[in-house]
Amino acid sequence: MPSILESSVDVWHNADSDSHVEPDLETFHPSQLASECKRNPLVSKLGLDDNSDAAGYFLRGVLIHEFFEEWVGDGPVADELDVDLSNIEFEKELEADFDDILLTGRCDIIDTENDIVYDIKVRGGWHKFNPPVDRHLDQLHAYMGLAGANEGVVIYVNAKDPADIRTWPPQSDGRDTFEFDPERFMGLLEDAREIRQALSNTGMPTSKHEIPYDKCGCFSCQQEDLSFPADDADIVTKPLPARHDNAGTSGESSGDGGSSSNGSAPA
């Protein structure tokens, strides 16, 4: 039984491994665009990154997210604390076209009344905690652009004690959210368009030498572990399809509560 329990984490990870893989030209997830370089978003989008060694790390984060959704979003916390959470949505599916780029993702928390997006980040503790972290703000900006929200907050949770929470910006008597920056959001879309053009030129990489971006030396590049199909028959050698040519990715909202915006950013 102990070995079965150990293996169960890998089984879970393998079952979820394709959740963010988008083998077309235009579809991106906010977490992919929140990167220091363009190489990592590309390999993540195409499912070439092997992060199986971090399965336990990912599971820890998922379980904490699910706890807050179950107990705060759907559970007894609102009644117990006598607070109105009717305007709060957890794990909101969002999808929107921005001309030639489709952004799709699941936002942790949205306050629909006050147009605030919250993104939860789980940490092992507060060692070297020094916000703001640019990639966290980039990811939140992508969600804010998807949701049409004007304000955002990053919520950091201590995995060793989920009741130990810090935020960016820090909660205070003054302003405790940051405003949406349209230029920052447009910069993320431009990064996606550059990656789109690179993939349009090169097609699906079949080896690390065919990836159109060199390693830049950032943390993601240093930790990179790639996995290409072992069977030549599984390698997509033809040009990657545009979304409208790729069955199953029509560009319409995939979630019951998903956005179908026309790509306009919030004011």
C-alpha positions in Angstrom: 0.0 0.0 0.0 2.7 2.6 0.7 4.1 2.2 -2.8 0.6 2.5 -4.2 0.1 5.7 -2.3 3.4 7.0 -3.6 2.5 6.2 -7.2 -0.9 7.7 -6.9 0.6 11.2 -7.1 2.2 10.3 -10.4 -1.1 8.9 -11.7 -2.8 12.1 -10.8 -0.1 14.2 -12.4 -0.2 12.1 -15.6 -4.0 12.4 -15.8 -3.7 16.2 -15.6 -0.6 16.6 -17.7 -2.4 17.7 -20.9 -4.7 20.3 -19.2 -2.6 23.3 -20.4 -1.3 21.8 -23.7 -2.5 23.8 -26.7 -1.0 22.4 -30.0 -2.3 25.3 -32.1 -0.9 28.8 -32.9 -3.1 31.1 -31.0 -4.2 29.6 -27.7 -2.4 30.6 -24.5 -3.0 30.3 -20.7 -2.2 33.2 -18.4 0.3 31.0 -16.5 2.3 30.5 -19.7 2.6 34.2 -20.4 3.8 34.9 -16.9 7.4 34.1 -17.7 10.8 35.8 -17.9 11.4 34.6 -21.4 9.6 33.3 -24.5 11.2 29.9 -24.6 9.4 28.6 -21.5 5.8 29.7 -22.6 6.4 28.0 -26.0 7.6 24.6 -24.6 4.8 24.7 -21.9 2.1 25.5 -24.5 3.2 22.6 -26.7 3.5 20.2 -23.7 7.3 19.7 -24.2 8.2 20.4 -20.6 8.6 17.4 -18.3 7.7 18.5 -14.8 6.8 15.1 -13.5 9.5 15.5 -10.7 7.4 18.4 -9.3 4.1 16.4 -9.2 4.0 16.6 -5.4 4.6 20.3 -5.4 1.7 20.9 -7.8 -0.6 18.6 -5.9 0.0 20.6 -2.7 -1.1 23.7 -4.4 -4.2 22.1 -5.9 -5.3 20.7 -2.6 -5.1 24.1 -0.9 -7.0 25.8 -3.7 -9.7 23.2 -3.5 -9.9 23.7 0.3 -10.7 27.4 -0.1 -13.2 26.7 -2.9 -15.0 24.1 -0.9 -15.1 25.9 2.5 -15.3 29.5 1.3 -16.9 29.3 -2.1 -19.4 26.5 -1.4 -19.1 25.8 2.3 -20.1 27.1 5.7 -17.5 30.0 6.1 -20.0 32.7 5.0 -22.6 31.7 7.5 -20.0 31.1 10.3 -18.4 34.5 9.8 -21.7 36.2 8.9 -20.4 37.7 5.7 -22.0 38.1 2.3 -20.0 36.2 -0.4 -22.7 36.2 -3.0 -20.6 38.3 -5.4 -17.5 36.0 -5.0 -16.8 33.3 -7.6 -14.1 30.6 -7.2 -12.4 28.8 -10.1 -14.0 30.9 -12.8 -13.5 29.7 -16.3 -12.6 32.5 -18.6 -11.9 32.6 -22.4 -11.7 35.5 -24.7 -10.3 36.4 -28.2 -7.9 39.3 -28.6 -7.7 39.4 -32.4 -5.3 36.6 -33.3 -4.7 35.4 -29.7 -7.1 33.3 -27.6 -6.5 33.5 -23.8 -8.1 30.8 -21.7 -7.8 30.0 -18.1 -9.4 29.4 -14.7 -9.3 32.4 -12.3 -8.9 31.6 -8.6 -11.3 34.2 -7.2 -13.3 37.1 -8.7 -15.3 39.7 -6.8 -17.9 40.5 -9.5 -19.4 43.4 -7.6 -16.1 45.3 -7.1 -14.3 44.0 -10.3 -11.4 42.6 -8.3 -9.4 39.5 -9.3 -7.5 37.5 -6.7 -4.8 35.0 -7.6 -3.6 32.5 -4.9 0.0 31.5 -4.8 1.1 28.7 -2.4 4.6 28.9 -0.9 6.6 26.6 1.3 7.1 29.5 3.8 8.4 33.1 3.9 12.1 32.5 3.3 13.2 34.9 0.6 9.7 36.3 0.3 10.1 39.6 -1.5 7.1 40.7 -3.5 6.1 41.9 -5.9 7.2 39.1 -8.3 6.9 40.2 -11.9 5.6 36.9 -13.2 2.9 36.8 -10.6 1.7 40.3 -11.5 1.9 39.3 -15.2 -0.3 36.3 -14.6 -2.8 38.3 -12.6 -2.9 41.0 -15.3 -3.8 38.3 -17.9 -6.7 37.2 -15.7 -7.7 40.8 -15.1 -7.7 41.4 -18.9 -9.8 38.2 -19.4 -12.3 39.2 -16.7 -12.5 42.9 -17.5 -11.5 43.7 -14.0 -9.8 46.9 -12.9 -8.2 45.8 -9.7 -6.2 42.8 -8.5 -4.6 41.2 -5.4 -2.0 38.4 -5.1 -2.7 36.2 -2.1 0.3 34.2 -0.8 -0.5 31.2 1.3 1.9 29.4 3.6 1.6 25.7 2.7 2.7 24.7 6.2 -0.1 26.7 7.7 -2.8 27.8 5.2 -4.2 30.3 7.8 -0.9 32.2 7.5 -1.6 34.5 4.5 0.2 37.6 3.1 -0.8 39.7 0.1 0.5 42.0 -2.5 -0.2 44.8 -2.0 -0.1 44.4 1.8 -3.5 44.8 3.4 -3.6 48.2 5.2 -5.9 51.1 6.0 -5.0 52.6 2.6 -5.2 51.1 -0.8 -5.0 47.3 -0.7 -5.3 46.4 -4.4 -3.4 47.4 -7.5 -4.9 48.9 -10.7 -5.0 47.1 -14.0 -2.2 48.4 -16.3 -3.4 48.2 -20.0 0.1 48.6 -21.3 1.4 45.6 -19.3 -1.5 43.5 -20.5 -0.9 44.5 -24.1 2.8 43.6 -23.7 1.7 40.1 -22.7 -0.4 39.8 -25.8 2.5 41.0 -27.9 4.7 38.3 -26.4 2.1 35.7 -27.4 2.0 37.1 -30.9 5.7 36.8 -31.2 5.6 33.2 -30.1 2.7 32.6 -32.5 4.8 33.9 -35.4 7.8 31.8 -34.4 5.6 28.7 -34.3 4.1 29.6 -37.6 7.6 29.8 -39.1 9.0 26.6 -37.5 6.1 24.3 -36.8 6.3 21.8 -33.9 9.8 21.3 -32.6 10.9 17.7 -32.8 14.1 18.2 -30.8 15.6 20.9 -28.5 17.6 22.2 -31.4 14.4 23.2 -33.2 13.0 25.4 -30.5 13.1 28.9 -32.0 14.4 30.5 -28.7 17.7 29.9 -27.0 17.9 29.5 -23.3 18.2 32.9 -21.7 19.6 31.9 -18.3 16.4 32.6 -16.3 15.2 30.3 -13.6 12.8 28.5 -15.9 15.5 27.9 -18.5 17.9 26.6 -15.9 15.3 24.1 -14.6 14.2 23.1 -18.1 13.7 19.3 -18.7 12.2 18.5 -22.1 10.3 15.5 -23.2 9.7 14.7 -26.9 7.6 11.9 -28.3 9.6 8.6 -28.4 7.7 7.3 -31.4 8.3 9.2 -34.6 4.6 8.6 -35.5 3.6 10.8 -32.6 5.6 13.8 -33.7 3.6 16.5 -35.4 5.9 17.5 -38.3 3.3 19.4 -40.3 2.8 23.1 -39.5 0.8 23.8 -36.4 -2.8 24.6 -37.2 -4.6 27.9 -36.7 -7.3 27.5 -34.1 -10.2 27.5 -36.5 -8.5 24.6 -38.4 -8.0 22.6 -35.2 -11.0 20.5 -34.3 -12.0 20.9 -30.7 -10.6 24.4 -30.3 -13.2 26.5 -31.9 -12.5 29.6 -29.8 -15.9 29.5 -28.1 -16.1 29.5 -24.3 -15.5 26.0 -22.9 -16.8 26.8 -19.4 -20.4 27.2 -18.3 -19.5 30.6 -16.8 -16.8 31.5 -19.3 -16.3 34.9 -20.8 -17.1 35.5 -24.5 -15.7 38.9 -24.7 -14.5 40.5 -27.9 -11.1 41.1 -26.5 -11.5 44.6 -25.2 -9.5 45.4 -22.1 -10.9 47.0 -19.1 -10.7 50.8 -18.8 
